[in-house]
Amino acid sequence: MKKFIDIEIHPDGRIHAETVNMIGEECLIAPEILAALVKAEIVDSRYLPNYYQTENTNGLAQENVQRQES
């Protein structure tokens, strides 16, 4: 699958960017590169479900879920 950043530029100058087909730590690199390219400051960031996934040996994304014991 192709990896890319989905970018939305609002009329007031705000930029919303979301990584697509990236998992884990690579989700964190793309926004930093985008901010540097457009000389912007990241003011809000959220981890989406893809951040918590890991890639298994078959190359398929697999959720990395930690269970809390009651």
PyMOL Python script that loads the backbone (N, CA, C, O; Angstrom):
from pymol import cmd

cmd.read_pdbstr("""\
ATOM      1  N   MET A   1       0.830  -1.189   0.000  1.00  0.00           N
ATOM      2  CA  MET A   1       0.000   0.000   0.000  1.00  0.00           C
ATOM      3  C   MET A   1       0.874   1.252   0.000  1.00  0.00           C
ATOM      4  O   MET A   1       1.917   1.304   0.652  1.00  0.00           O
ATOM      5  N   LYS A   2       0.435   2.230  -0.726  1.00  0.00           N
ATOM      6  CA  LYS A   2       1.164   3.483  -0.819  1.00  0.00           C
ATOM      7  C   LYS A   2       0.991   4.292   0.467  1.00  0.00           C
ATOM      8  O   LYS A   2      -0.119   4.409   0.988  1.00  0.00           O
ATOM      9  N   LYS A   3       2.088   4.848   0.973  1.00  0.00           N
ATOM     10  CA  LYS A   3       2.054   5.685   2.175  1.00  0.00           C
ATOM     11  C   LYS A   3       2.033   7.143   1.751  1.00  0.00           C
ATOM     12  O   LYS A   3       2.771   7.550   0.854  1.00  0.00           O
ATOM     13  N   PHE A   4       1.178   7.932   2.408  1.00  0.00           N
ATOM     14  CA  PHE A   4       1.112   9.354   2.085  1.00  0.00           C
ATOM     15  C   PHE A   4       0.511  10.131   3.245  1.00  0.00           C
ATOM     16  O   PHE A   4       0.045   9.555   4.227  1.00  0.00           O
ATOM     17  N   ILE A   5       0.533  11.455   3.108  1.00  0.00           N
ATOM     18  CA  ILE A   5      -0.081  12.336   4.095  1.00  0.00           C
ATOM     19  C   ILE A   5      -1.267  13.014   3.434  1.00  0.00           C
ATOM     20  O   ILE A   5      -1.126  13.643   2.385  1.00  0.00           O
ATOM     21  N   ASP A   6      -2.435  12.887   4.048  1.00  0.00           N
ATOM     22  CA  ASP A   6      -3.645  13.549   3.568  1.00  0.00           C
ATOM     23  C   ASP A   6      -3.657  14.942   4.205  1.00  0.00           C
ATOM     24  O   ASP A   6      -3.704  15.065   5.429  1.00  0.00           O
ATOM     25  N   ILE A   7      -3.616  15.979   3.384  1.00  0.00           N
ATOM     26  CA  ILE A   7      -3.496  17.354   3.875  1.00  0.00           C
ATOM     27  C   ILE A   7      -4.726  18.157   3.486  1.00  0.00           C
ATOM     28  O   ILE A   7      -5.169  18.121   2.338  1.00  0.00           O
ATOM     29  N   GLU A   8      -5.275  18.887   4.461  1.00  0.00           N
ATOM     30  CA  GLU A   8      -6.414  19.774   4.236  1.00  0.00           C
ATOM     31  C   GLU A   8      -6.014  21.175   4.707  1.00  0.00           C
ATOM     32  O   GLU A   8      -5.631  21.357   5.863  1.00  0.00           O
ATOM     33  N   ILE A   9      -6.103  22.149   3.824  1.00  0.00           N
ATOM     34  CA  ILE A   9      -5.760  23.533   4.163  1.00  0.00           C
ATOM     35  C   ILE A   9      -7.049  24.337   4.272  1.00  0.00           C
ATOM     36  O   ILE A   9      -7.820  24.424   3.316  1.00  0.00           O
ATOM     37  N   HIS A  10      -7.274  24.917   5.434  1.00  0.00           N
ATOM     38  CA  HIS A  10      -8.497  25.678   5.699  1.00  0.00           C
ATOM     39  C   HIS A  10      -8.332  27.140   5.280  1.00  0.00           C
ATOM     40  O   HIS A  10      -7.207  27.637   5.220  1.00  0.00           O
ATOM     41  N   PRO A  11      -9.437  27.835   4.991  1.00  0.00           N
ATOM     42  CA  PRO A  11      -9.360  29.245   4.579  1.00  0.00           C
ATOM     43  C   PRO A  11      -8.643  30.147   5.585  1.00  0.00           C
ATOM     44  O   PRO A  11      -8.042  31.151   5.203  1.00  0.00           O
ATOM     45  N   ASP A  12      -8.708  29.787   6.878  1.00  0.00           N
ATOM     46  CA  ASP A  12      -8.047  30.621   7.886  1.00  0.00           C
ATOM     47  C   ASP A  12      -6.556  30.296   8.046  1.00  0.00           C
ATOM     48  O   ASP A  12      -5.885  30.862   8.909  1.00  0.00           O
ATOM     49  N   GLY A  13      -6.048  29.391   7.221  1.00  0.00           N
ATOM     50  CA  GLY A  13      -4.625  29.068   7.239  1.00  0.00           C
ATOM     51  C   GLY A  13      -4.272  27.820   8.033  1.00  0.00           C
ATOM     52  O   GLY A  13      -3.137  27.347   7.961  1.00  0.00           O
ATOM     53  N   ARG A  14      -5.211  27.282   8.782  1.00  0.00           N
ATOM     54  CA  ARG A  14      -4.943  26.052   9.524  1.00  0.00           C
ATOM     55  C   ARG A  14      -4.728  24.904   8.540  1.00  0.00           C
ATOM     56  O   ARG A  14      -5.337  24.855   7.471  1.00  0.00           O
ATOM     57  N   ILE A  15      -3.856  23.994   8.925  1.00  0.00           N
ATOM     58  CA  ILE A  15      -3.585  22.815   8.110  1.00  0.00           C
ATOM     59  C   ILE A  15      -3.902  21.585   8.946  1.00  0.00           C
ATOM     60  O   ILE A  15      -3.429  21.457  10.076  1.00  0.00           O
ATOM     61  N   HIS A  16      -4.703  20.682   8.392  1.00  0.00           N
ATOM     62  CA  HIS A  16      -4.994  19.403   9.043  1.00  0.00           C
ATOM     63  C   HIS A  16      -4.307  18.333   8.210  1.00  0.00           C
ATOM     64  O   HIS A  16      -4.541  18.228   7.006  1.00  0.00           O
ATOM     65  N   ALA A  17      -3.464  17.545   8.850  1.00  0.00           N
ATOM     66  CA  ALA A  17      -2.745  16.489   8.127  1.00  0.00           C
ATOM     67  C   ALA A  17      -2.924  15.170   8.859  1.00  0.00           C
ATOM     68  O   ALA A  17      -2.914  15.117  10.089  1.00  0.00           O
ATOM     69  N   GLU A  18      -3.088  14.110   8.084  1.00  0.00           N
ATOM     70  CA  GLU A  18      -3.255  12.778   8.661  1.00  0.00           C
ATOM     71  C   GLU A  18      -2.457  11.785   7.826  1.00  0.00           C
ATOM     72  O   GLU A  18      -2.552  11.779   6.599  1.00  0.00           O
ATOM     73  N   THR A  19      -1.673  10.949   8.492  1.00  0.00           N
ATOM     74  CA  THR A  19      -0.899   9.950   7.769  1.00  0.00           C
ATOM     75  C   THR A  19      -1.815   8.814   7.332  1.00  0.00           C
ATOM     76  O   THR A  19      -2.761   8.461   8.036  1.00  0.00           O
ATOM     77  N   VAL A  20      -1.528   8.248   6.171  1.00  0.00           N
ATOM     78  CA  VAL A  20      -2.322   7.155   5.626  1.00  0.00           C
ATOM     79  C   VAL A  20      -1.386   5.990   5.303  1.00  0.00           C
ATOM     80  O   VAL A  20      -0.356   6.167   4.652  1.00  0.00           O
ATOM     81  N   ASN A  21      -1.758   4.806   5.765  1.00  0.00           N
ATOM     82  CA  ASN A  21      -0.994   3.576   5.555  1.00  0.00           C
ATOM     83  C   ASN A  21       0.382   3.614   6.208  1.00  0.00           C
ATOM     84  O   ASN A  21       1.311   2.955   5.741  1.00  0.00           O
ATOM     85  N   MET A  22       0.512   4.370   7.271  1.00  0.00           N
ATOM     86  CA  MET A  22       1.733   4.380   8.068  1.00  0.00           C
ATOM     87  C   MET A  22       1.375   3.824   9.435  1.00  0.00           C
ATOM     88  O   MET A  22       0.268   4.034   9.931  1.00  0.00           O
ATOM     89  N   ILE A  23       2.324   3.109  10.044  1.00  0.00           N
ATOM     90  CA  ILE A  23       2.056   2.542  11.356  1.00  0.00           C
ATOM     91  C   ILE A  23       3.201   2.847  12.316  1.00  0.00           C
ATOM     92  O   ILE A  23       4.333   3.095  11.900  1.00  0.00           O
ATOM     93  N   GLY A  24       2.887   2.825  13.590  1.00  0.00           N
ATOM     94  CA  GLY A  24       3.902   3.007  14.620  1.00  0.00           C
ATOM     95  C   GLY A  24       4.624   4.337  14.536  1.00  0.00           C
ATOM     96  O   GLY A  24       4.021   5.377  14.271  1.00  0.00           O
ATOM     97  N   GLU A  25       5.935   4.284  14.769  1.00  0.00           N
ATOM     98  CA  GLU A  25       6.761   5.492  14.833  1.00  0.00           C
ATOM     99  C   GLU A  25       6.784   6.301  13.535  1.00  0.00           C
ATOM    100  O   GLU A  25       6.986   7.514  13.577  1.00  0.00           O
ATOM    101  N   GLU A  26       6.584   5.662  12.392  1.00  0.00           N
ATOM    102  CA  GLU A  26       6.618   6.419  11.134  1.00  0.00           C
ATOM    103  C   GLU A  26       5.493   7.450  11.069  1.00  0.00           C
ATOM    104  O   GLU A  26       5.585   8.418  10.314  1.00  0.00           O
ATOM    105  N   CYS A  27       4.431   7.250  11.856  1.00  0.00           N
ATOM    106  CA  CYS A  27       3.343   8.233  11.918  1.00  0.00           C
ATOM    107  C   CYS A  27       3.821   9.562  12.487  1.00  0.00           C
ATOM    108  O   CYS A  27       3.235  10.606  12.198  1.00  0.00           O
ATOM    109  N   LEU A  28       4.877   9.535  13.292  1.00  0.00           N
ATOM    110  CA  LEU A  28       5.373  10.748  13.946  1.00  0.00           C
ATOM    111  C   LEU A  28       6.321  11.555  13.070  1.00  0.00           C
ATOM    112  O   LEU A  28       6.446  12.765  13.261  1.00  0.00           O
ATOM    113  N   ILE A  29       6.981  10.928  12.130  1.00  0.00           N
ATOM    114  CA  ILE A  29       7.975  11.601  11.295  1.00  0.00           C
ATOM    115  C   ILE A  29       7.318  12.512  10.265  1.00  0.00           C
ATOM    116  O   ILE A  29       7.767  13.640  10.060  1.00  0.00           O
ATOM    117  N   ALA A  30       6.268  12.039   9.622  1.00  0.00           N
ATOM    118  CA  ALA A  30       5.627  12.789   8.542  1.00  0.00           C
ATOM    119  C   ALA A  30       5.128  14.172   8.959  1.00  0.00           C
ATOM    120  O   ALA A  30       5.372  15.131   8.227  1.00  0.00           O
ATOM    121  N   PRO A  31       4.442  14.329  10.094  1.00  0.00           N
ATOM    122  CA  PRO A  31       3.990  15.673  10.474  1.00  0.00           C
ATOM    123  C   PRO A  31       5.151  16.643  10.728  1.00  0.00           C
ATOM    124  O   PRO A  31       5.045  17.832  10.424  1.00  0.00           O
ATOM    125  N   GLU A  32       6.238  16.146  11.273  1.00  0.00           N
ATOM    126  CA  GLU A  32       7.406  17.002  11.511  1.00  0.00           C
ATOM    127  C   GLU A  32       7.996  17.497  10.192  1.00  0.00           C
ATOM    128  O   GLU A  32       8.393  18.657  10.082  1.00  0.00           O
ATOM    129  N   ILE A  33       8.052  16.624   9.202  1.00  0.00           N
ATOM    130  CA  ILE A  33       8.559  17.015   7.882  1.00  0.00           C
ATOM    131  C   ILE A  33       7.637  18.052   7.260  1.00  0.00           C
ATOM    132  O   ILE A  33       8.104  19.051   6.713  1.00  0.00           O
ATOM    133  N   LEU A  34       6.333  17.822   7.338  1.00  0.00           N
ATOM    134  CA  LEU A  34       5.365  18.772   6.790  1.00  0.00           C
ATOM    135  C   LEU A  34       5.501  20.141   7.462  1.00  0.00           C
ATOM    136  O   LEU A  34       5.512  21.165   6.779  1.00  0.00           O
ATOM    137  N   ALA A  35       5.604  20.165   8.779  1.00  0.00           N
ATOM    138  CA  ALA A  35       5.745  21.434   9.508  1.00  0.00           C
ATOM    139  C   ALA A  35       7.000  22.186   9.063  1.00  0.00           C
ATOM    140  O   ALA A  35       6.973  23.407   8.906  1.00  0.00           O
ATOM    141  N   ALA A  36       8.085  21.464   8.862  1.00  0.00           N
ATOM    142  CA  ALA A  36       9.327  22.098   8.409  1.00  0.00           C
ATOM    143  C   ALA A  36       9.188  22.642   6.991  1.00  0.00           C
ATOM    144  O   ALA A  36       9.688  23.727   6.693  1.00  0.00           O
ATOM    145  N   LEU A  37       8.513  21.899   6.113  1.00  0.00           N
ATOM    146  CA  LEU A  37       8.350  22.327   4.722  1.00  0.00           C
ATOM    147  C   LEU A  37       7.537  23.607   4.589  1.00  0.00           C
ATOM    148  O   LEU A  37       7.866  24.465   3.770  1.00  0.00           O
ATOM    149  N   VAL A  38       6.488  23.745   5.375  1.00  0.00           N
ATOM    150  CA  VAL A  38       5.619  24.918   5.247  1.00  0.00           C
ATOM    151  C   VAL A  38       5.892  25.965   6.327  1.00  0.00           C
ATOM    152  O   VAL A  38       5.153  26.940   6.466  1.00  0.00           O
ATOM    153  N   LYS A  39       6.972  25.747   7.093  1.00  0.00           N
ATOM    154  CA  LYS A  39       7.372  26.670   8.164  1.00  0.00           C
ATOM    155  C   LYS A  39       6.196  26.925   9.109  1.00  0.00           C
ATOM    156  O   LYS A  39       5.823  28.069   9.372  1.00  0.00           O
ATOM    157  N   ALA A  40       5.626  25.835   9.608  1.00  0.00           N
ATOM    158  CA  ALA A  40       4.459  25.902  10.485  1.00  0.00           C
ATOM    159  C   ALA A  40       4.809  25.338  11.856  1.00  0.00           C
ATOM    160  O   ALA A  40       5.857  24.720  12.041  1.00  0.00           O
ATOM    161  N   GLU A  41       3.926  25.558  12.795  1.00  0.00           N
ATOM    162  CA  GLU A  41       4.070  25.044  14.142  1.00  0.00           C
ATOM    163  C   GLU A  41       2.946  24.045  14.398  1.00  0.00           C
ATOM    164  O   GLU A  41       1.786  24.324  14.095  1.00  0.00           O
ATOM    165  N   ILE A  42       3.280  22.895  14.949  1.00  0.00           N
ATOM    166  CA  ILE A  42       2.264  21.906  15.301  1.00  0.00           C
ATOM    167  C   ILE A  42       1.652  22.331  16.624  1.00  0.00           C
ATOM    168  O   ILE A  42       2.344  22.408  17.639  1.00  0.00           O
ATOM    169  N   VAL A  43       0.353  22.608  16.612  1.00  0.00           N
ATOM    170  CA  VAL A  43      -0.317  23.063  17.831  1.00  0.00           C
ATOM    171  C   VAL A  43      -1.215  21.999  18.440  1.00  0.00           C
ATOM    172  O   VAL A  43      -1.633  22.138  19.590  1.00  0.00           O
ATOM    173  N   ASP A  44      -1.518  20.951  17.708  1.00  0.00           N
ATOM    174  CA  ASP A  44      -2.355  19.874  18.216  1.00  0.00           C
ATOM    175  C   ASP A  44      -1.974  18.592  17.496  1.00  0.00           C
ATOM    176  O   ASP A  44      -1.775  18.587  16.282  1.00  0.00           O
ATOM    177  N   SER A  45      -1.876  17.520  18.240  1.00  0.00           N
ATOM    178  CA  SER A  45      -1.515  16.241  17.642  1.00  0.00           C
ATOM    179  C   SER A  45      -2.214  15.131  18.422  1.00  0.00           C
ATOM    180  O   SER A  45      -2.307  15.185  19.649  1.00  0.00           O
ATOM    181  N   ARG A  46      -2.699  14.133  17.703  1.00  0.00           N
ATOM    182  CA  ARG A  46      -3.381  12.999  18.338  1.00  0.00           C
ATOM    183  C   ARG A  46      -2.860  11.709  17.725  1.00  0.00           C
ATOM    184  O   ARG A  46      -2.581  11.641  16.528  1.00  0.00           O
ATOM    185  N   TYR A  47      -2.733  10.694  18.559  1.00  0.00           N
ATOM    186  CA  TYR A  47      -2.373   9.371  18.058  1.00  0.00           C
ATOM    187  C   TYR A  47      -3.638   8.685  17.576  1.00  0.00           C
ATOM    188  O   TYR A  47      -4.589   8.507  18.336  1.00  0.00           O
ATOM    189  N   LEU A  48      -3.642   8.305  16.319  1.00  0.00           N
ATOM    190  CA  LEU A  48      -4.755   7.557  15.744  1.00  0.00           C
ATOM    191  C   LEU A  48      -4.472   6.064  15.893  1.00  0.00           C
ATOM    192  O   LEU A  48      -3.352   5.692  16.242  1.00  0.00           O
ATOM    193  N   PRO A  49      -5.445   5.205  15.640  1.00  0.00           N
ATOM    194  CA  PRO A  49      -5.246   3.764  15.827  1.00  0.00           C
ATOM    195  C   PRO A  49      -4.012   3.192  15.116  1.00  0.00           C
ATOM    196  O   PRO A  49      -3.399   2.256  15.628  1.00  0.00           O
ATOM    197  N   ASN A  50      -3.639   3.726  13.961  1.00  0.00           N
ATOM    198  CA  ASN A  50      -2.473   3.199  13.241  1.00  0.00           C
ATOM    199  C   ASN A  50      -1.176   3.340  14.027  1.00  0.00           C
ATOM    200  O   ASN A  50      -0.248   2.555  13.834  1.00  0.00           O
ATOM    201  N   TYR A  51      -1.099   4.332  14.912  1.00  0.00           N
ATOM    202  CA  TYR A  51       0.113   4.505  15.714  1.00  0.00           C
ATOM    203  C   TYR A  51       0.346   3.292  16.612  1.00  0.00           C
ATOM    204  O   TYR A  51       1.492   2.930  16.882  1.00  0.00           O
ATOM    205  N   TYR A  52      -0.716   2.673  17.067  1.00  0.00           N
ATOM    206  CA  TYR A  52      -0.632   1.564  18.003  1.00  0.00           C
ATOM    207  C   TYR A  52      -0.520   0.202  17.322  1.00  0.00           C
ATOM    208  O   TYR A  52      -0.603  -0.831  17.986  1.00  0.00           O
ATOM    209  N   GLN A  53      -0.334   0.194  16.014  1.00  0.00           N
ATOM    210  CA  GLN A  53      -0.190  -1.064  15.278  1.00  0.00           C
ATOM    211  C   GLN A  53       1.282  -1.380  15.067  1.00  0.00           C
ATOM    212  O   GLN A  53       2.136  -0.492  15.075  1.00  0.00           O
ATOM    213  N   THR A  54       1.555  -2.653  14.881  1.00  0.00           N
ATOM    214  CA  THR A  54       2.899  -3.100  14.525  1.00  0.00           C
ATOM    215  C   THR A  54       2.778  -3.927  13.253  1.00  0.00           C
ATOM    216  O   THR A  54       1.693  -4.404  12.920  1.00  0.00           O
ATOM    217  N   GLU A  55       3.882  -4.096  12.546  1.00  0.00           N
ATOM    218  CA  GLU A  55       3.857  -4.878  11.306  1.00  0.00           C
ATOM    219  C   GLU A  55       4.343  -6.287  11.619  1.00  0.00           C
ATOM    220  O   GLU A  55       5.427  -6.460  12.176  1.00  0.00           O
ATOM    221  N   ASN A  56       3.557  -7.289  11.267  1.00  0.00           N
ATOM    222  CA  ASN A  56       3.983  -8.656  11.519  1.00  0.00           C
ATOM    223  C   ASN A  56       4.880  -9.142  10.385  1.00  0.00           C
ATOM    224  O   ASN A  56       5.128  -8.398   9.437  1.00  0.00           O
ATOM    225  N   THR A  57       5.361 -10.361  10.467  1.00  0.00           N
ATOM    226  CA  THR A  57       6.314 -10.872   9.476  1.00  0.00           C
ATOM    227  C   THR A  57       5.714 -11.029   8.094  1.00  0.00           C
ATOM    228  O   THR A  57       6.462 -11.107   7.120  1.00  0.00           O
ATOM    229  N   ASN A  58       4.398 -11.078   7.966  1.00  0.00           N
ATOM    230  CA  ASN A  58       3.747 -11.179   6.658  1.00  0.00           C
ATOM    231  C   ASN A  58       3.560  -9.817   6.011  1.00  0.00           C
ATOM    232  O   ASN A  58       3.039  -9.735   4.898  1.00  0.00           O
ATOM    233  N   GLY A  59       3.973  -8.742   6.685  1.00  0.00           N
ATOM    234  CA  GLY A  59       3.820  -7.408   6.142  1.00  0.00           C
ATOM    235  C   GLY A  59       2.436  -6.831   6.373  1.00  0.00           C
ATOM    236  O   GLY A  59       2.117  -5.767   5.843  1.00  0.00           O
ATOM    237  N   LEU A  60       1.613  -7.506   7.148  1.00  0.00           N
ATOM    238  CA  LEU A  60       0.270  -7.019   7.427  1.00  0.00           C
ATOM    239  C   LEU A  60       0.252  -6.298   8.769  1.00  0.00           C
ATOM    240  O   LEU A  60       0.919  -6.717   9.715  1.00  0.00           O
ATOM    241  N   ALA A  61      -0.507  -5.223   8.849  1.00  0.00           N
ATOM    242  CA  ALA A  61      -0.616  -4.490  10.102  1.00  0.00           C
ATOM    243  C   ALA A  61      -1.387  -5.322  11.111  1.00  0.00           C
ATOM    244  O   ALA A  61      -2.399  -5.948  10.794  1.00  0.00           O
ATOM    245  N   GLN A  62      -0.884  -5.311  12.325  1.00  0.00           N
ATOM    246  CA  GLN A  62      -1.517  -6.071  13.395  1.00  0.00           C
ATOM    247  C   GLN A  62      -1.596  -5.165  14.622  1.00  0.00           C
ATOM    248  O   GLN A  62      -0.606  -4.531  14.989  1.00  0.00           O
ATOM    249  N   GLU A  63      -2.759  -5.102  15.253  1.00  0.00           N
ATOM    250  CA  GLU A  63      -2.915  -4.220  16.398  1.00  0.00           C
ATOM    251  C   GLU A  63      -2.066  -4.696  17.551  1.00  0.00           C
ATOM    252  O   GLU A  63      -2.006  -5.890  17.843  1.00  0.00           O
ATOM    253  N   ASN A  64      -1.406  -3.751  18.209  1.00  0.00           N
ATOM    254  CA  ASN A  64      -0.598  -4.025  19.386  1.00  0.00           C
ATOM    255  C   ASN A  64      -1.409  -3.566  20.592  1.00  0.00           C
ATOM    256  O   ASN A  64      -1.330  -2.405  20.994  1.00  0.00           O
ATOM    257  N   VAL A  65      -2.178  -4.465  21.160  1.00  0.00           N
ATOM    258  CA  VAL A  65      -3.108  -4.119  22.227  1.00  0.00           C
ATOM    259  C   VAL A  65      -2.548  -4.587  23.555  1.00  0.00           C
ATOM    260  O   VAL A  65      -2.149  -5.742  23.703  1.00  0.00           O
ATOM    261  N   GLN A  66      -2.523  -3.684  24.516  1.00  0.00           N
ATOM    262  CA  GLN A  66      -2.126  -4.055  25.860  1.00  0.00           C
ATOM    263  C   GLN A  66      -3.370  -4.190  26.706  1.00  0.00           C
ATOM    264  O   GLN A  66      -4.215  -3.295  26.720  1.00  0.00           O
ATOM    265  N   ARG A  67      -3.492  -5.292  27.407  1.00  0.00           N
ATOM    266  CA  ARG A  67      -4.664  -5.528  28.236  1.00  0.00           C
ATOM    267  C   ARG A  67      -4.310  -5.229  29.688  1.00  0.00           C
ATOM    268  O   ARG A  67      -3.250  -5.610  30.184  1.00  0.00           O
ATOM    269  N   GLN A  68      -5.220  -4.545  30.346  1.00  0.00           N
ATOM    270  CA  GLN A  68      -5.043  -4.262  31.763  1.00  0.00           C
ATOM    271  C   GLN A  68      -5.803  -5.296  32.553  1.00  0.00           C
ATOM    272  O   GLN A  68      -6.948  -5.620  32.236  1.00  0.00           O
ATOM    273  N   GLU A  69      -5.155  -5.823  33.596  1.00  0.00           N
ATOM    274  CA  GLU A  69      -5.831  -6.799  34.437  1.00  0.00           C
ATOM    275  C   GLU A  69      -6.599  -6.076  35.515  1.00  0.00           C
ATOM    276  O   GLU A  69      -6.117  -5.098  36.088  1.00  0.00           O
ATOM    277  N   SER A  70      -7.811  -6.564  35.795  1.00  0.00           N
ATOM    278  CA  SER A  70      -8.673  -5.939  36.784  1.00  0.00           C
ATOM    279  C   SER A  70      -8.250  -6.305  38.179  1.00  0.00           C
ATOM    280  O   SER A  70      -8.870  -5.865  39.147  1.00  0.00           O
TER     281      SER A  70
END
""", "prot")
cmd.dss("prot")
cmd.show_as("cartoon", "prot")
cmd.util.cbc("prot")
cmd.orient("prot")
